[in-house]
Amino acid sequence: MGLGAKPRFALFFGNRGFFPGSLMASARQEVKAAVEAQGYETLMLDADATRFGAVETPAEGAVYARFLKENEGKFDGVILSLPNFGDETGAVAALQHAGVPILIQAYPDTMDRMEPALRRDSFCGKFSIMDVFCQTGVKFTALKPHTAAPDSAAFKANVDHFARVCSVTSAFKGLVVGAIGARTTAFKTVRIDELALQKHGITMETYDLSEVFCRVRALTDADAAVKEKAATLKAYADFSRVPDESFSTITRMGVVFDQIIEENNLDAVAIRCWVEMQREMGISPCVLLSELNNRGVVAACEVDMGNAVAMHALAAASGAPATCLDWNNNYGDDEDKCILFHCGPVPQDLMTGRGTVTNHAILDNAPGINASFGCNVGRIKPQDFSFSSMTTQEGRLKFYVGEGRFTPDPIPAVFFGCAGVAQIGGLQDVLRYIGYNGHRHHVGITPGSVAAPVREALGYYLGYDVAYPQIGE
């Protein structure tokens, strides 16, 4: 799925014969209407394919399993609805090989409809489904409250959460990430275990900067792709301070990045952004990372592949761009605030306005560098955000997640790059967790409060190690 694309759900209805089967027809209409009202597409077994278009027996479960097989690749999750108690054996037969997350929804009973002909007992039936799913290794999502009618606000919130879980798990199927350039020598902080990534279904490809530079030099300003990229960049950010020669190099570099991403079908990249870019090409690629991130192609700084993977998860969950930032500065004496910053990979959608492209005020002090234009200077706009980071340790992928808010608190005008004041509950505990567990000085962020579905998708469905230090985990 592309950035902001909504997942599609297969709908399942569980039945048990000595409860009212007549409830199935109305449930098929109600659940479908409620889910589609939130903008999601649905797939549903034909009503005449089984008794009531629901599943009770193993034989009916086999019918539903064939339905899923026939539609393989066309759905990202299953919503298992229990209009009555349901049957756990049929559900297992239907869903044990679904290969996607499963949300269990149980209809509530009402006090005026408790006679045997009308009573649902879905409250109890949900436990039976969950019990046997646990016994048989079928993973599922169960959210609060235990029962929720399709027309309720609770069900709407549950579907929203579940959709984000499905988006993250789908985004990690066949994930291919690209390292453009070798790890910067000084940054052992971003070392990654490529075999650990592969063990967990993530393929990492590497590309040498010498090839990148060669391809950049082979392009000319007259090339159609370069002209198109130049127009895109000038519409994206303010380049008025950038010399023509530097703008040309930035533009041609952007074309090469796009070509590498397209040629190799990369889902995310991490780029060696210093100091060869500055010394050999006379530019900084920050604004190119910003533009990539803004259109949903995850791009991390300093070959930090761990954070590229974490950003990919965050962006899938939020449906919005992600970016890579430094845990950079304290904010006075406020223990729950800090400044998150980077030289310019922040996407415009997360900024208060268009960025201004400048030279790299920090790296330009290094020997052999004159004026390396390409930093995208601005401020991060006030908004809720979620954060995550990933490292590899002993063959495992280890993430942490959390949430905070960028505030309107001021940052001195002389502060370089793109930054924001982040307020994070329990920040000092988060920082201690990062330090004691060998995590990076970088962190990925995305707008919105999506830490819970990211945690569920990465930890429960995908089997990675995920901590939530804000809540003591």
Steps between C-alpha positions, in 0.01 A plus 500: 500500500617852425515780755148568629345204316234323705508125560226270374321259732345156453189466718426177689182418691497229766183303578389232746186311411306506827529881508291712263646467150263770384746751646750425221313680222479827690862469619625455143337830410592687819868408520558556130329841513689607813841402364442651157372823659856545631634482147617138495420249229367159601480146366218273614407138436183466294193462718406171335849347522422364851202496731419867568826605325677427830733232637414238760624156395847397386353442154376859490839606629661326203269695267612825659868395486461440124341844471805655664736299279318614188537860614857471626679833479174694481452553874722615785300380800191303605224637720345206683151599610297305755131589464435206735723268702680365193684174455871480573567180298359647182688823559833319531432299184424825318777724627798297617682574172365849439848650525373844608391663826153405629278736700237329718181704543213377717150643493364621835178368652230743610298456816168501313600213268616221729248228418650188333367593155681834506795470738846513340750391770778639278666628820569139600556373147785745448693333781453160337634624167797667669571191710513260206691750286762504776504121509551475125741792456265730309594860576219749553421851621248558781434857609298682763210480568444125489179547298430784258212553258598587142330840523686598819785746541698222670479275195606787276805562719581129504489479121727805477753336735476169316546668162828648619614159625419352159677782318822440694496122460427536126780754466752246631413226250796472266651821638810611306719778635798665336822636649635765266862522606689321775453581866675823588823390671450712810145377556524157658170603655316398182656157447245242393494120466397432141451129565271573796287716270484220242413243767197713582386548140674829416739509204776763509675603179809723485618752240842664485526878490755481218228365272261771622751776428577354157132497408453855626786626282361319196176700516456848355257781572351439156383148586122471532517330841726777631269773374204330664686457830611864494140617466393268783770625735442869430131451577587308815747730679659844483826472303557874462825485701642207303749565216398361160787252493404357840133482403593310185698244701222461757249449220709239320566322830124488558448338161759232580340428838163459328651270238667276759177477701292416192748261339535295816141530627619640834249568777740713707852637477772622734758728344865577577450874511845618617776583442563371148189675371639828622864447398448330164172649381480826693147434628304361792209268406272600790228662289490192277432281802230746607329479161526120492347475846224742408383278213514187712839356408670454837850651501720498810823689563854372557428146370284435807322195363348419837315827507403466134321177596337663804392799287346260249286351776400842633402633159296188425311539827432874471443521127719812515869571441768409752842648563829431676604736780776530759432483871689828505458750786345550839240778516603705800415324825180332377560127545214403267616720211789480256593627155475247219699610195666413175666688217198486273342160422173609664216478245317822422170354624650494851641854483344838574561600137733460204860447596783729398792318339838617631858389527590254777603734781659219703676283242629802309743545790668169419829486303456474125145636492416845371123552473279190482149613419198275553391532862128563540458748784171557682299395805282199580138602553318435829327162482465166673756246385609141549860388508701182455849373437653163420831324552621144450644305790591130506294427193188677627329818381447725802265797483363749748187711449341798669298818452541871561411841369691774322421823683498861379787580738761722336842390379772764455510635145870414477422129547601326176294251297145385564398449861209490741445498874369156597303441818507133599354361820765307691772632268779433748395134524493477120849648475635261763340208315663608174843528661490181703372294205745615234257690279592773255538874549238523223124449527230467237181701540164532324187707573220361716462256788578163341745342746248234611428353154870523406589311815236234433598450137875487558498311827203265480439431132856534367680362805754777554604627844311820584527709817274784612719676761240768572282235663784315667555229238 
